[in-house]
Amino acid sequence: MMLKAQYEFLFVGRDEGSFLENYTYEVQQNKGGAGQVFLCLEVQNNPSEAEAMGEAIFQELKTVFFEENGAEGYLRFENALKAINRRLNDFRKGKLNKHIGTVHAIVAAVEHGSLYVSQCGDSEAYLIRKRFVSIVSEGLSDPHHTDGDLFTSIANGDLEPGDFVLFATTRLLRYVSKIDLSRMVISSNVSRTLSDVRDSLSGEILGRIGLIGIGMTLVTEDVVVPGAIDEEEGPLLQSVSSSAGSRAASVASSVGPFFERAKKYMGAVVEKARHSEVFSKTGPLARFASQLHYRVTREKGVTKDKILIAFLGVIVVLSGGVWFVHSSQIKNAELLALDGKLQEARQMVNDAESKGQTDKAAAGVILASAEEKAKAVLNTSNYRAKALEILTQIQSTRDLLDNIKHVAAPKVVADLSSKGASGALGMIAAKDRFYVYEAQKLYEVILDKVQKPVSFDDNDPVISGILFDEKSEPVFFSKAGKVSEFIDGAVRPMSAQEGAFRKGVQITDWGSRLYILDPSSDQIWRYSYIKSKGSFATAEGYKTEGDVKNGVALTIDSNVYILNSDGSISRFYGGIKQPLAIDRAPFSVMTNPTRIYTDADMTQIFVVDSAAGKIYVYFKDQKTQHLVYQQQIALDGVTDIRDVSFDKTTNQLYVLDAKRIYQVQM
């Protein structure tokens, strides 16, 4: 058995004001096991050089610590710290003000069961042993230190099975008690432990923390079939030749001692074989070894047959052992390659999380590459669980960078099912009430009271509705292309000079004009309202350049925005399609976009992905005319969003599903 370090990284919180990164490097060593070095780093107030500093000092750490394998670990770690200090001083000399930012870092190494730690700034290292939490980095640096060497002292000690080591870029015990921290620790499941720590901190921290967790566990060393017996008896294979049978017959009288050695060795080989993978998977060979062992060791006397059996048995067993070792080496090499891919993918996820704070597009490329590596390992039985874990981490990182806001228990403003509603299509917000429409019914909601429904034409289902500003009354649009208004508690038809209105998929208004989105005709029809006649004029084609063939919804704020079936947004002005860039675009792809909503007084645009139960929020950049992605809002338990409305005065978002209206504070 040997002691092995299992480690994971994690970042908690959000803060774009500093550089945060975790680093590790591992080397397989001749004495057995592996040696690891770690750097848990935060650099504040030096964004231009922080990444270069991190790479430089980590390069010094791994190069110096592992370059002299024969030297004592403490001495190599001390030399590595000196090299790091020299490199940081080089950065300091290159600055006119000699300021390289505020550095919070843990530098550490684990080798042959020993831990070496140094620290600077607010960072801390913790050892959790048998539910007792110790701060092992305490007193290693001067809190008032500003110039000179950052790393001046070393703490070291031996680790034990079940120990858990935790590095943090800040003082973790500000946010979680020692008792709570000790309860979270599972040394054999580092990922679970870090996840529990993250969950306990998510509502507490104001900034962002880098964490490294290390669990110490006992593992079984690789089974190696012996090629020799103990040193005082000498190697057995030197006594074996290809002509073993004939020689055995001529020396039967003088092989007593050798036979005893063979018998002893056979016992050792078979005992090893019984517990090895190759023998457990090949029943006949296991039975042969057992029978051979019995005949050689249990029957009395030394005969030529026994000697022959001993020779042949040893050759067969050793041949099987050599084959097993060779197969194991090939398999281990393959497993190491797969493990390397996963380690690389995990590091890339950490890199993407850090990079995404300043360059989301670059982070997306890194995550895509990490996902490709993890999927390449997914179909292997040995690492499938780890690959799935990394793929989950990749999706979590994308969600983090997409700033998805989950609303656990949204407030219900009105429950329309109390009046029989089960298929609401849209919602119209008026000054002191809501109008919610289904295909055949209209529900008026005053405060939280749902009024008795009013019926539409049973033969012509309503598909869209707006509050028409020119009349301050709800106006509805049917599948057949009919327009009606709700006035004085009743639904009344409206007319146009050309007779029937054009068909389409949705209506909206701008001033005294009504707009109809008609993808089938690749047009946006515009109707002017003639107040003196109480009707609309003849239809005009608004669009002159560009297409709206894939449009599913529209909204206007002087620009006309078209939501397309693939989730993309088109912008028209003066009837001509304009360029529209989406900055910091989300990673997630919309599955069923159904609504787009804004007005001239709003700085946001809201887009509903109905099937996914999400609302995408974009900021309108007036200088660039770009849309800047901000966040996604997901209401837990609400999976079929039909419409949204936003109250600019109270900063409240109202969300409609098939039966209820919800309220969410923005």
C-alpha positions in Angstrom: 0.0 0.0 0.0 1.2 3.5 -0.6 -0.1 7.0 0.1 -1.6 8.9 -2.9 -2.7 12.5 -3.3 -5.9 13.1 -5.2 -6.5 16.7 -6.0 -9.1 19.0 -7.7 -9.5 22.8 -8.4 -12.5 25.1 -7.9 -13.3 28.8 -8.1 -16.1 30.3 -6.0 -17.8 33.6 -6.4 -17.6 36.4 -9.0 -15.2 39.3 -9.3 -13.6 40.8 -12.4 -11.1 42.9 -10.4 -8.3 40.4 -10.0 -6.4 37.6 -11.7 -7.2 34.2 -10.1 -5.6 30.9 -11.1 -4.7 27.4 -9.8 -1.7 25.4 -11.1 -0.4 21.9 -10.5 2.3 19.7 -11.9 2.9 16.0 -11.2 6.0 13.8 -11.7 6.1 10.0 -11.4 9.1 9.2 -9.2 11.6 6.3 -9.0 10.9 5.5 -5.4 7.2 4.9 -6.2 4.2 7.2 -6.2 4.3 10.7 -7.5 5.4 14.1 -6.5 3.1 17.2 -7.0 3.6 20.9 -6.8 0.8 23.4 -6.4 0.2 27.1 -6.8 -3.0 28.8 -5.7 -2.7 32.4 -6.8 -4.6 35.7 -6.8 -3.0 38.9 -8.1 -4.9 42.2 -7.5 -4.3 45.6 -9.1 -2.0 44.4 -11.9 -4.1 43.0 -14.7 -1.6 43.5 -17.5 1.1 41.3 -15.9 -0.7 39.0 -13.6 -1.0 36.1 -16.0 2.6 36.3 -17.0 3.7 36.5 -13.4 1.6 33.4 -12.6 3.1 31.3 -15.4 6.7 32.5 -14.6 6.6 31.7 -10.9 4.9 28.3 -11.5 7.6 27.4 -14.0 10.3 28.2 -11.4 8.5 26.1 -8.8 8.2 22.9 -10.9 11.6 23.2 -12.6 13.6 23.8 -9.4 11.7 21.4 -7.2 12.0 18.4 -9.5 15.5 19.1 -11.1 17.5 17.4 -8.3 15.9 14.1 -7.5 18.6 13.1 -5.0 18.4 16.2 -2.8 16.2 16.4 0.3 12.6 17.6 -0.4 12.8 20.5 2.1 16.0 21.8 0.5 14.6 21.6 -3.1 11.4 23.4 -1.9 13.4 26.1 -0.2 15.5 26.6 -3.4 12.2 26.8 -5.5 10.9 29.6 -3.2 14.2 31.5 -3.6 13.8 31.2 -7.4 10.2 32.4 -7.2 11.3 35.4 -5.1 14.0 36.3 -7.6 11.5 36.1 -10.5 9.0 38.3 -8.7 11.8 40.8 -7.9 12.6 40.9 -11.6 9.0 41.9 -12.3 9.2 44.5 -9.6 12.5 46.0 -11.1 10.7 46.4 -14.4 8.1 48.7 -12.9 8.8 52.4 -12.3 6.8 52.4 -9.1 8.2 48.9 -8.1 4.6 47.7 -7.6 3.6 44.3 -9.0 0.1 44.3 -7.4 -1.2 42.6 -4.3 -0.3 38.9 -4.3 -2.2 36.3 -2.3 -0.7 32.8 -2.9 -0.1 29.4 -1.5 3.0 27.5 -2.9 3.1 23.8 -1.9 4.6 20.4 -2.7 3.6 16.9 -1.7 6.2 14.2 -2.0 6.6 10.7 -0.4 3.8 11.6 2.1 5.4 14.9 3.1 3.8 18.3 2.7 5.8 21.5 2.2 3.9 24.9 2.3 4.7 28.6 2.0 2.3 31.5 1.8 1.9 35.2 1.2 -0.9 37.8 1.5 -4.4 36.7 2.8 -4.1 33.1 1.4 -4.3 30.2 3.8 -3.6 26.5 3.9 -5.7 24.1 6.1 -5.1 20.5 7.2 -8.2 18.6 8.2 -7.3 15.5 10.1 -9.9 13.4 11.9 -12.4 16.2 11.8 -9.9 18.7 13.3 -9.0 21.8 11.3 -5.5 23.3 11.5 -4.3 26.4 9.8 -0.9 25.1 8.7 0.1 28.4 6.9 -0.3 30.6 10.0 2.7 32.8 10.7 4.5 32.1 7.5 4.5 35.7 6.2 4.4 39.2 7.5 1.0 40.8 7.0 2.6 44.3 6.8 5.2 43.2 4.2 5.2 45.2 1.0 8.7 44.9 -0.6 11.4 42.3 -0.8 10.8 38.6 -0.8 7.2 37.5 -0.6 7.9 33.9 0.4 10.2 33.7 3.5 9.1 30.7 5.6 8.2 27.0 5.1 5.9 24.7 7.1 6.3 21.0 6.5 5.1 17.7 8.0 4.1 14.2 7.2 0.6 13.4 5.9 -1.5 10.4 6.9 -4.3 8.4 5.2 -7.6 10.3 5.4 -5.9 13.7 5.7 -7.5 16.5 3.6 -5.4 19.6 2.6 -7.2 22.7 1.4 -5.6 25.8 -0.1 -7.5 29.1 -0.5 -6.5 32.5 -1.9 -8.3 34.2 1.1 -9.1 33.5 4.7 -11.8 30.9 4.3 -12.7 30.8 7.9 -14.2 34.2 7.6 -17.2 32.6 5.8 -17.4 29.1 7.2 -16.7 27.7 10.7 -14.1 25.1 11.4 -16.8 22.7 12.6 -18.8 23.1 9.3 -15.6 22.8 7.2 -14.6 19.6 8.9 -18.1 18.1 8.3 -17.8 18.7 4.6 -14.5 16.8 4.1 -14.5 13.5 2.4 -10.9 12.7 1.7 -11.7 10.0 -0.9 -14.0 12.4 -2.8 -12.3 15.7 -3.4 -14.8 17.0 -5.9 -17.7 16.4 -3.6 -15.9 18.2 -0.7 -15.1 21.2 -2.9 -18.6 21.4 -4.2 -20.0 21.4 -0.6 -17.5 24.1 0.3 -18.7 26.1 -2.7 -22.4 25.7 -1.8 -21.7 26.9 1.7 -19.9 30.0 0.5 -22.1 31.0 -2.5 -24.3 33.3 -0.5 -21.6 34.7 1.7 -18.6 35.9 -0.2 -18.3 39.2 -1.9 -15.3 38.5 -4.1 -13.9 35.4 -5.7 -11.8 32.6 -4.2 -9.5 30.0 -5.7 -9.5 26.6 -4.0 -7.3 23.5 -4.3 -8.3 20.4 -2.4 -6.0 17.4 -1.8 -7.2 14.1 -0.4 -4.7 11.6 0.9 -5.7 7.9 0.4 -4.1 4.6 0.5 -3.9 2.7 -2.8 -2.6 -0.8 -3.7 0.7 -0.8 -5.5 0.8 -2.5 -8.9 1.2 -6.3 -8.7 4.6 -7.4 -10.1 5.3 -11.1 -10.6 8.7 -11.7 -9.0 11.7 -12.6 -11.1 13.8 -13.8 -8.2 13.5 -15.0 -4.7 15.2 -13.3 -1.7 18.7 -12.1 -2.1 20.3 -14.7 0.2 18.9 -17.6 -1.9 19.8 -16.0 -5.3 17.7 -15.7 -8.5 15.8 -18.8 -9.5 16.0 -18.2 -13.2 19.8 -18.7 -13.3 19.2 -22.4 -12.5 16.7 -23.0 -15.3 17.8 -24.1 -18.8 16.1 -25.1 -22.0 17.2 -28.7 -21.4 15.7 -28.9 -18.0 14.2 -32.4 -18.5 17.4 -34.3 -19.4 19.5 -32.5 -16.8 17.0 -33.1 -14.1 17.2 -36.9 -14.8 21.0 -36.9 -14.3 21.2 -34.8 -11.2 18.2 -36.2 -9.3 20.4 -37.2 -6.4 21.8 -33.7 -5.9 18.9 -31.4 -6.4 17.3 -31.7 -2.9 18.2 -28.2 -1.9 17.3 -26.8 -5.2 13.9 -28.6 -5.1 13.2 -27.1 -1.8 13.9 -23.7 -3.2 11.7 -24.4 -6.2 8.9 -25.6 -4.0 9.2 -22.4 -1.9 9.3 -20.2 -4.9 6.3 -22.0 -6.5 4.3 -21.2 -3.4 5.2 -17.5 -3.6 4.4 -17.3 -7.4 1.1 -19.1 -7.1 0.0 -17.0 -4.2 0.8 -13.9 -6.2 -1.0 -15.4 -9.2 -4.2 -16.1 -7.3 -4.6 -12.4 -6.5 -3.6 -11.1 -9.9 -5.9 -9.9 -12.7 -4.6 -12.4 -15.3 -5.2 -15.5 -13.2 -8.6 -14.3 -12.0 -9.8 -13.9 -15.6 -8.3 -17.1 -16.9 -9.8 -20.0 -14.8 -7.9 -22.9 -16.5 -4.5 -21.3 -15.8 -5.4 -20.6 -12.2 -6.5 -24.2 -11.7 -3.3 -25.4 -13.3 -1.2 -23.3 -11.0 -3.1 -24.5 -8.0 -2.8 -28.2 -9.0 0.9 -27.8 -9.8 1.5 -26.2 -6.4 -0.3 -29.1 -4.7 1.6 -31.8 -6.4 5.0 -30.2 -5.9 4.6 -29.2 -2.3 2.2 -31.7 -0.8 3.6 -35.1 -2.0 6.6 -36.4 -0.2 9.9 -37.2 -1.7 12.1 -35.9 -4.5 11.7 -37.6 -7.9 12.6 -36.8 -11.5 8.9 -36.2 -12.3 8.6 -33.7 -9.5 11.6 -31.8 -10.7 10.3 -31.8 -14.2 7.0 -30.6 -13.0 8.7 -27.9 -10.9 10.7 -26.7 -13.9 7.8 -26.7 -16.3 5.4 -25.2 -13.8 7.8 -22.3 -13.0 8.3 -21.7 -16.7 4.5 -21.7 -17.4 3.7 -19.5 -14.4 6.5 -17.0 -15.2 5.5 -16.9 -18.9 2.0 -16.0 -17.8 3.4 -13.5 -15.4 5.6 -11.9 -18.1 2.6 -11.7 -20.4 0.5 -10.2 -17.7 3.2 -7.6 -16.8 3.6 -6.7 -20.5 -0.2 -6.4 -21.0 -0.4 -4.4 -17.8 2.3 -2.0 -19.0 0.4 -1.4 -22.3 -2.8 -1.0 -20.5 -1.2 1.4 -17.9 0.3 3.4 -20.7 -3.1 3.7 -22.3 -4.7 4.7 -19.0 -2.0 7.3 -18.3 -2.7 8.8 -21.7 -6.4 8.9 -21.0 -5.8 10.3 -17.5 -3.5 12.9 -19.1 -6.3 14.0 -21.4 -8.7 14.4 -18.4 -6.1 16.3 -16.4 -5.5 18.6 -19.4 -9.3 19.0 -19.8 -9.7 19.9 -16.1 -6.9 22.5 -16.3 -8.5 24.0 -19.4 -11.8 24.3 -17.6 -10.1 26.3 -14.9 -8.3 28.4 -17.5 -11.6 29.1 -19.2 -13.3 30.1 -16.0 -10.5 32.6 -15.3 -10.3 33.8 -18.9 -14.0 34.2 -19.2 -14.1 37.2 -16.9 -12.3 39.3 -19.5 -12.7 37.4 -22.8 -15.7 35.2 -23.0 -15.1 34.3 -26.6 -11.7 32.9 -25.8 -13.1 31.0 -22.9 -15.6 29.4 -25.2 -12.9 28.1 -27.5 -11.0 26.7 -24.5 -14.2 25.0 -23.1 -14.9 23.5 -26.6 -11.4 22.0 -26.7 -11.8 20.7 -23.1 -15.1 19.1 -24.1 -13.6 17.4 -27.1 -10.9 15.9 -24.9 -13.4 14.7 -22.2 -15.7 13.2 -24.8 -12.7 11.3 -26.3 -12.4 9.5 -22.9 -16.1 9.1 -22.3 -16.4 5.7 -23.9 -13.7 4.1 -21.8 -14.9 2.1 -18.8 -12.0 3.2 -16.5 -12.5 6.9 -16.8 -16.1 7.3 -17.9 -17.2 8.6 -14.4 -14.3 11.2 -14.4 -15.1 12.2 -18.0 -18.8 12.7 -17.1 -17.7 14.7 -14.1 -15.5 17.0 -16.3 -18.3 17.4 -18.9 -20.6 18.4 -16.0 -18.0 20.9 -14.9 -17.7 22.3 -18.4 -21.4 22.9 -18.5 -21.4 24.4 -15.1 -18.6 26.8 -16.2 -20.6 27.8 -19.3 -23.6 28.4 -17.0 -21.4 30.5 -14.7 -20.0 32.6 -17.6 -23.6 32.9 -19.0 -24.6 34.3 -15.6 -27.8 32.2 -15.3 -30.0 33.4 -12.4 -32.2 30.7 -10.9 -35.3 31.9 -9.1 -36.2 29.2 -6.6 -39.6 30.4 -5.5 -41.1 33.1 -7.8 -44.0 35.0 -6.4 -47.3 34.1 -7.9 -49.2 37.3 -8.8 -52.3 35.6 -10.2 -53.5 32.0 -10.7 -55.7 32.0 -13.8 -56.6 28.3 -13.3 -59.1 29.5 -10.7 -61.2 30.7 -13.6 -60.5 27.7 -15.8 -57.5 28.9 -17.7 -55.0 26.2 -18.9 -53.5 27.5 -22.1 -52.6 31.2 -21.8 -50.8 32.5 -24.9 -49.8 36.1 -24.0 -50.0 38.9 -21.5 -50.7 42.6 -21.9 -49.7 45.0 -19.1 -51.8 48.1 -18.6 -51.5 50.8 -15.9 -53.1 48.9 -13.1 -54.0 45.5 -14.5 -53.0 42.7 -16.8 -54.9 41.2 -19.8 -54.1 37.5 -20.4 -55.5 35.9 -23.5 -56.0 32.3 -24.6 -57.0 31.3 -28.1 -60.7 31.7 -27.2 -60.9 33.6 -23.9 -59.6 36.9 -22.4 -58.9 37.2 -18.6 -58.7 40.6 -16.9 -56.5 40.6 -13.8 -56.9 43.6 -11.4 -54.3 43.5 -8.6 -54.4 39.8 -7.8 -58.0 39.2 -8.7 -58.9 37.3 -11.9 -62.1 38.5 -13.4 -64.7 36.4 -15.2 -63.4 35.6 -18.7 -64.7 37.2 -21.9 -65.0 35.0 -25.1 -63.4 35.6 -28.5 -64.8 34.3 -31.8 -65.0 30.5 -31.3 -64.2 29.9 -34.9 -61.1 32.1 -35.2 -58.5 31.6 -32.4 -56.5 34.7 -31.2 -52.7 34.4 -31.6 -51.3 37.8 -30.5 -52.2 40.9 -28.5 -50.9 44.4 -27.6 -51.9 47.5 -25.7 -52.5 49.9 -28.6 -51.0 53.2 -27.4 -53.2 55.3 -29.7 -56.3 54.1 -27.9 -54.9 52.8 -24.6 -56.9 49.7 -25.1 -56.0 46.0 -25.7 -56.0 45.0 -29.4 -55.9 41.4 -30.6 -54.9 39.6 -33.8 -56.4 36.3 -34.9 -55.1 33.4 -37.0 -57.4 34.4 -39.9 -55.9 38.0 -39.8 -58.8 39.7 -38.0 -58.1 42.6 -35.6 -60.3 43.3 -32.6 -60.3 45.6 -29.5 -61.5 45.1 -26.0 -63.5 48.1 -25.0 -66.2 48.7 -22.3 -66.0 45.0 -21.3 -66.6 43.6 -24.8 -64.6 42.4 -27.8 -65.3 44.4 -31.0 -63.9 44.0 -34.5 -61.7 46.7 -36.1 -61.6 47.5 -39.8 -59.1 48.6 -42.4 -59.7 50.6 -45.6 -58.7 47.7 -47.8 -61.1 45.4 -46.1 -59.3 42.4 -44.5 -56.0 42.7 -42.7 -53.0 40.7 -43.9 -52.3 37.5 -42.1 -49.2 37.0 -39.9 -47.8 35.5 -36.7 -47.7 38.5 -34.3 -48.6 42.2 -34.0 -47.1 45.2 -32.3 -47.5 48.9 -32.4 -45.4 52.1 -32.6 -47.3 55.3 -32.0 -50.5 55.3 -34.1 -49.3 52.4 -36.3 -50.0 48.7 -36.1 -47.3 46.3 -37.4 -47.9 42.7 -38.5 -45.0 40.2 -38.9 -45.7 38.0 -42.0 -42.9 35.5 -42.6 -44.8 33.7 -45.3 -44.8 36.9 -47.5 -41.4 38.0 -46.2 -42.8 41.3 -45.1 -43.8 43.5 -42.1 -47.1 45.1 -42.8 -47.8 48.5 -41.4 -51.2 50.1 -40.8 -51.8 53.7 -39.8 -54.8 54.3 -37.5 -57.1 57.1 -38.7 -58.7 58.4 -35.5 -61.4 60.4 -37.2 -62.7 57.3 -39.0 -62.0 54.8 -36.2 -60.3 52.4 -38.6 -56.9 51.6 -40.1 -55.7 52.8 -43.5 -54.4 50.5 -46.3 -51.5 48.2 -45.6 -47.9 49.3 -46.4 -44.9 47.1 -46.8 -42.4 48.4 -44.2 -39.4 46.2 -45.2 -37.5 47.1 -48.3 -34.1 45.3 -47.7 -33.3 42.1 -45.8 -35.7 39.2 -45.0 -38.0 38.1 -42.2 -38.7 34.6 -43.6 -37.6 33.0 -40.3 -39.2 35.5 -38.0 -41.4 34.3 -35.1 -41.9 37.6 -33.1 -41.2 41.3 -33.3 -40.8 44.4 -31.0 -40.1 48.1 -31.6 -38.2 50.9 -29.9 -37.9 53.0 -33.1 -35.8 50.1 -34.4 -37.8 47.1 -35.4 -36.3 43.9 -33.9 -37.2 40.5 -35.3 -36.7 37.3 -33.3 -35.9 34.4 -35.7 -36.6 30.7 -35.2 -32.9 29.9 -34.5 -32.8 32.5 -31.6 -30.9 35.1 -33.6 -32.1 38.7 -33.7 -32.4 41.0 -36.7 -32.6 44.8 -36.6 -34.4 47.0 -39.1 -34.5 50.8 -39.3 -36.3 52.7 -42.0 -37.3 49.4 -43.5 -33.7 48.4 -44.1 -31.9 45.6 -42.3 -29.0 47.0 -40.1 -25.9 45.2 -38.8 -26.5 43.8 -35.3 -23.7 42.3 -33.2 -24.2 40.4 -30.0 -21.3 41.0 -27.6 -20.5 38.4 -24.9 -23.0 36.1 -26.7 -24.3 33.2 -24.5 -23.0 29.6 -24.9 -26.4 28.1 -24.7 -28.5 27.8 -27.8 -32.2 28.6 -27.7 -34.5 25.6 -28.4 -37.9 27.4 -28.9 -37.7 31.2 -29.0 -41.2 32.7 -29.0 -41.2 36.3 -27.7 -39.0 39.4 -27.9 -39.9 42.4 -25.8 -38.7 46.0 -25.3 -39.8 49.6 -25.8 -38.2 53.0 -26.3 -37.7 53.7 -22.6 -36.1 50.4 -21.8 -32.3 49.7 -21.8 -32.9 45.9 -22.0 -34.4 43.5 -24.5 -36.0 40.3 -23.2 -36.2 37.1 -25.3 -38.2 34.1 -24.2 -37.1 30.6 -24.9 -40.3 28.9 -24.0 -39.4 25.2 -24.0 -36.2 25.7 -22.0 -38.1 27.9 -19.4 -35.5 30.7 -19.7 -35.5 34.5 -20.4 -32.5 36.0 -22.1 -31.6 39.5 -21.1 -29.6 41.8 -23.5 -28.4 45.4 -22.9 -28.9 47.9 -25.7 -25.6 49.8 -26.2 -26.5 53.1 -27.7 -23.0 54.0 -28.8 -22.2 50.9 -30.8 -25.8 49.9 -31.6 -24.8 46.4 -30.4 -26.7 44.1 -28.0 -24.6 43.0 -25.0 -25.7 39.7 -23.4 -26.2 40.1 -19.7 -27.9 37.1 -18.1 -30.5 34.3 -18.3 -33.4 34.1 -15.8 -34.8 30.6 -15.1 -37.8 30.2 -12.8 -37.4 26.8 -11.1 -40.4 24.7 -11.7 -41.7 26.9 -14.6 -40.8 25.1 -17.8 -43.2 26.6 -20.3 -42.9 30.4 -20.4 -45.4 32.1 -22.7 -44.8 35.8 -22.3 -43.0 38.6 -20.3 -43.6 42.2 -19.3 -41.3 44.6 -17.5 -42.2 47.4 -15.1 -39.4 50.0 -15.4 -40.7 52.0 -12.3 -40.4 49.1 -9.9 -37.8 47.0 -11.8 -40.1 44.0 -11.7 -40.3 41.4 -14.4 -43.6 39.6 -14.9 -43.6 36.2 -16.4 -46.6 34.2 -17.8 -46.9 30.4 -18.1 -50.0 28.5 -19.2 -51.9 29.2 -15.9 -50.1 31.8 -13.8 -48.4 35.2 -13.7 -45.2 35.4 -11.6 -43.2 38.3 -10.3 -39.4 38.5 -10.3 -37.2 41.2 -8.9 -34.5 42.2 -11.4 
